[in-house]
Amino acid sequence: MTTDIEARTIRRVSWRLIPFLIVCYFVAYLDRVNVGFASLSMNRDLNISATAYGLGAGLFFITYFIFEVPSNLALEKFGARRWIARIMLSWGLISGGMAFIGGETSFYIMRLLLGAAEAGFFPGIIFYLTLWFPAAYRARIVSLFMVAIPLSSVIGSPISGLLLELDGVLGFKGWQWLYVIEALPAIVLSVMTYLYLTDRPAEARWLAPDEREWLERTLAAEAARNPHQGHVPLTQEILNPRVLAIAVVYFGAVALLYAFGFFLPQIFKAFGLTNAQTGFVMIIPYAVGTVGMLWWGRRSDARKERRYHLAAALACASVCTIGAALVGDPILKVVLFSGAALGIFGALPITWTLPTETLSGAAAAGAIAVVNSIGNLSGFVAPYAVGAIKDWTGSFTGGLLLIACAGIVGMVTVLRLSQTGAPAAPGRVGAPAE
């Protein structure tokens, strides 16, 4: 049963950190995928093909991959407050600079720079949350934090669609206004982050002494029970079979996520909609995804079960994506994409409970960064493959079917994942993770 001090401490920490972090990630994700809306007119203005667009969108994840682990380890060394503020300032400036690209080459360069700037932000926050919340709360807390992903599209999609209507104002294109205006919050938040965040519970003057003592004692006890903690060689983290298996699972989930983020605006606009109308229709699947993320993460925590919840979410996402790729009716397509969003966003927060079940400290920070960087390589593969197949076939169908297969591979992998080690031996599925 939850004690009074536990309930009081978790409530105070949640209200102090989660709303602010949601706003930060809202801005981060919006700046990462607003290229999907910009493409509705930018591709035409700059003569960028679907293949070139998919390549440029995906190049973000190459430098993101390269700098991810070093950035996350730097966060542990320098503290979340300083490092996250640095990340936000860098990506805000570069995201605004996207307004001044002049063709494919500059598009590629700026996406590479943006990936390098943002590297470490998401896994850094995930690691940061493990410093403040005991394991029993992490799925629902990560769900609350990651609700910024679908929420950024629920709110950001209509705003992005309307910003594209500023075409010609002061001599700028609508997509240029979109990049500049949506970059400004990141720059402002970088200053606020430095002033607002607290690195660790021991430094939290906003907690009562008994709350601070309870939180430090609880987290220390959990860390002591973990078989792996402290500093682990990077090569050992990368070659850890369990970490690699979780990365495969995350690869499938992220492939589905970014196929949505980068191409759904184009798919919906092909229904014959205007830019503004496309933005409002985009609200539907992401609103469903928002509900699914909160509900499924809370359900996983309540039942203390991870693998089957994660596998079911990936199955829902993959099957609905296949259905959406094959049907032609616009309404049915929106319904199926909404079902896919339910699965995609339901899977994401549960995935992030897996690395910290058997790792803590610097080992957990490194493992989280490895999973995120390897998994996010699908952010390069998925948009490039979908764009190339679109140019080759004239349709998004083949690309969506391919991406759904990645989700199915992730589902099979998580079902074979044991509770404390590598994927389960042949013929045996490991016990549910708690």
N, C-alpha and C positions, 0 to 999 in steps of 0.2 A: 504494500500500500504506500501511496505517496505521503510523505510527512509534510508538516506545515512548512518547515524551512526549505525542503526540496521544492515544493510548489511555489513558494515565494521567490526563491532564487532563480528558478528557471523562468518564471514570469518576468522578473525584472531584467534578466539578461536578454530574453527574447525581445522585449519591448525596446531595450536600448540598442540592440544590434540589428535585428532582422529587417525592420522597415528601412533603415538607412542602406543596408547591403542590397536589399531588393531594388531600391532606386539606382544604386551604382550599377548593378548587373543589367537592369532595364536599359540603361544608357549604353552599356557595353555591347549588349546583344543587338540593340537597334543600330548602332554604328557599324556592327559587323555585317549585318544582312540588309541594310537599307540599299545596298547595291542592287538587290532584287527589284525594288521599286524604281530606282534610278534607271535600270535597264529598259524600262518601258518606253523611254524616249532617248536616253543616252546612247543606246546601241545604234539607233537610227542616225542620230546626229553625228556620231563619230565613226559610222560605218563599221561597227564591231559585229562579227558573225556570232552565231550561237556557240560554236566551238571556242572561239577566242574569248567570249564572255565567260563560258564555263571554266576555261583555263585560268583566266584572270581572277575569277571569284575564288577558285580553289588554291591559287598560289599563296593566298593569305596563310594557309595551313602549313606550307612548307617551312617558312621562317618561324611560324608559331611552334612547329615541331622542334626545330633546331634550338630555339631559345627557351623552351618550356621548362625543362628540368633545371637548368642553371638559374632561371628566374625564381622558381619555386624554392630552391635551396637558399637563394639570396634573401627571400622573404623570411625564412626561419632565422637567418643570421642577423638581418637588419631590423626586423620587426614589421608587422603588417601595416602599421600606420604610415611609415615612410615609404615602403616599397609599393604598396597599392596606390598611394598618392602619385608616385613617380610614373607608374604604369598608366594611370588615367590621364595625366597631363600629356604624356607622349602620344597616346592614341587619339586624344581629342584634337591635337594640333595636326596630326597626319590625316585623320578622318576629314577635317575641314579642307585640307589640301587636295583631297580627291576632286573638289570642285574645279580644279584647274588642269585636269588631264586633257590631253589633246588627241589621243589615239590609243591604239592597242599597246604600244610599248610603254608609254607613261602610265597606262592603266595597270599593266603588269607590275611596274616598279612600285607604284603606290600601294598596291595590295600586298606586295612582299614587305614593305616597310610597316604597314599596318599590322601584319601578323607578328612581326618582331616586337612592335611596341606593346601589343596586347598580351604577349606570351606570359604566362604565369598568373594572370589575373584570376581566372576561374578556379584552377586547382589550388591557388593560394588561398582563396576564400574558403574552399572546402576544408583545407587543412586548418585554417583559422577557426572554423566552426568546431573542429574537434578539440580545440583548446578551451572551449567554453561550454560544450554540451556533452553530458555522458552518453554512452552508446545507445541507451534505450530511447533517446529522444532524436537520434540523428536523422532517421528517414523522414520524419515529419518536419524537422527543422530544415533539412536540405530541400524538401518539397516546397516549404514556404519561401526559401531563398530562390529556388529555381523557377518558381512561378513567374519570376520576372521574364523568362523566355517567352512563354505564350502571351503573357500580359503585355510585353513590349510590342507584340504584333496586334493584339486586340486594340490597344490604344494607338500604337505607332502606324498601323496600316492606313487608317483613314487620314491621319495627319500627313503621312507621306504622299498619299494620293492627292490631297489638297495642295500640298507644297508644289507638286508637279504642275499645278494650274498657274503658278506664278511665272510661267514662261514669258520672257520678254521684259519683266520688271527690272528697271535699271540696266537693261542690256544683258541680263543673265538668263540662262536657260533654267527651266523649272528644276531639273535634276541638280544643277549647281546650287540653287537655293536650298534644296533638300540636304545636300552634304554639309553646307555651312551652318545652317540653323540647327541641325541635329548633332553637330559636333560641339556646340557651345556648352551644353550641360556637363559634358565630361571635363572640360577645363575648369568650370566652377566647382564641380564636385571633388576635383583633385585637391583643392585648397581645403574644402570642408572635411575631407577624409583625414588629412594631416592633423587637423585640429580636434577631430571628434573621436576617432577610434582609440581603443586601449589595446595594447599588445597582448597582455595576459591577465588572468584573474587576480594575480598578486598585486597588480598595479591599479585595480579597479576601485577608485575611491567612491564611486557611485554605488557600490555594494556595501551593505551593512557588514560589520566585522564577522558576525556569525554566518552570514551568507557566503562571504568570501572564504571563510575557513571550511565550510561544508563543501563548496565547489572544488577547492584545491584538494581536499582530502579524497573526495570521490573520484576525481580524474586521476590522481596519483595511484589510487588503488586499482583502477582499471588498467593503467599503464603497466603496473607491476605484474598483472595477470597475463599480459600479452607475451607470447613467446619471442617476439622479435621487436626490439626497441633500440633506440640510440642510432648511431651512425653506421649505416650499412654501405659497403662499396657500391658505386653506381652500376657496375657490371653485374653484381649479384642481384640488384633490384630488377634490372632489365631481363635477366635470364631466369628469374623466379617464375616457375610454371604457373603458379596461381595468378601472379600479376599479369603475365602474358595472356592467360585465359580471360581475365576480366577485361583486358584491352581489346580482345576479339569481340567480346560482348558489346563493349562500348563502341567499337568500330561500326557494328551493324546499326546500333541505335542512332549514332551521329550521321551515318549515311542517309538514313530516312529523314532525320531532322533537317539537314542542309539541302536535300532535294526539295523539301518543302520551302525552306527559307529563300532559296535562290530562284526557284522556277514556278512556284505556285501563283505569283502575280501574273506571269505570262500565260499560264494555263487558264486562269480565270478571265483575263482580259480577252482571250480568244473566244469567249462566249458572246462577244460583241459589246462589251462594257467599256465605259470611259475609264480614265485613270482614277477618278474620284469614286466611281461606282465599284471598281475593282477593290479599292481600299476598304470599302464598307462590307463587301462580301467576304473579304479575308477575315473579318472579325469572327465569323461563324466557326470555322474549324479551330481557331486559336482559343475561343471562349470555351469550347468543349474540352480542349487540351488543358486549360487552366483548371477546370473542375476535376478532370481526371487525375492531374498531378497531385492535387491536394488530397483527394479522396483515396487514391491508391497508396500513396505514401503513408497516410494515417492508418489505413487498413493493414499494411505490412507491419508497422510498428505494433499495433494492437495484437496481432497474431504472432509476433516475433518470428516471422518467416520471410525469407528474402527470395530464394531461388525460384519458387513456383510463381510468386507474384511477378517477378521480373520476366520469366519465360512467357507467362500469359499475356503480359503487356506487349512483348515483342511479337507474339503470334497475332494479336489483334492488329497491331500496326502493319505487319507484313501482308496479312490476308486482305485487309481493307485497301492497302495500296495497290495490290494486284487487281482487286475489283474496280478501283477508280481508274486504273490504266486501261481496263478493257471495256468499260461502259462509255456510251457517247452522250447520254442525256445529261445536261448541265446540272439539274437538281440532284439526280442520283449521284453524280460525280462529287458534288459538294457534300452530300451525306456521307459518302464513303471516305472522302478525305477527312471529314470530321471524326469518323471512327478511327482512322489511322492516327490522327492527332491525339485522340484519347490514349491509344497504346504508346505512342512515342513519348509523350510527356509523362505518362504513368511510369515508364521504364527508367527515365533518366535519374531521378533522385535515389531510387532503390539501388541502382548500379553503384552509387557512391558510398553506400554503406558497406560494401564488400571489402575494399582495401584495408579499412581500419578495424576489421573484425580480428585480425591476427597481427597487425602492425601498429606501432605507435611511435611518437617522436619523429626524429629525422627520417627513420625508415618509412614511416607512413607518408611523410611529405614527399620523399623521393618516389614511392610507389604510386601515389596519387598523380604526380607529374608524369610518370612513365605511362600510366593508363591513359591520361588525358592527351598526351602528345601522340602516342601510337594510335589511339582511337580517333583522334582528330585528323589523322591522315586521310580518313574517308571524306573529310571536308574538302580535300583536294581531288580525290578519285571520283567522288559522286558527281559534283557539278561538271567536271570535265567530261565524264562518260555520258551524262545526260545531254550535255550540249553537243557533243560529237555525234551521238546517235540521232539527235534531233536534226542536225544538218544532213546526215546521211539518209535518214528515212523520211524526213519531213514531219515527224510525229514524236511526241513525248512518251509514247506507249512503251517502246523497247527499253528506254532508259529507266522508267519507273519499275518495270518488271525486274530489271537487273538489280536495282537498289533494294527491292523487296527481298531478293535472294540473300542479300547481306544481312537483313534482319532475321531471316530464317536461320542462317548460320549462327548468329548470336544467340538465338533461342536454344538451339541444340547444344551449344557450348555451355550455356549457363545451367542446363539440366544435367550436364555431366560434371559440374563443378562441385567438389566436396566442400565440407564445412571449413576445414582448416588447412588444406593443402592444395595440391595440383588437381586437375580434372580427374574425376573418379576413374578407377580402373575399368577396363571393358566389362560389360555385363553388369555393372553396378552403378547406381546413382547415389551420390553422397547424401548424408543427412541434411535436412534443411538448415540453412544458416540462421543463427539467432543474433 
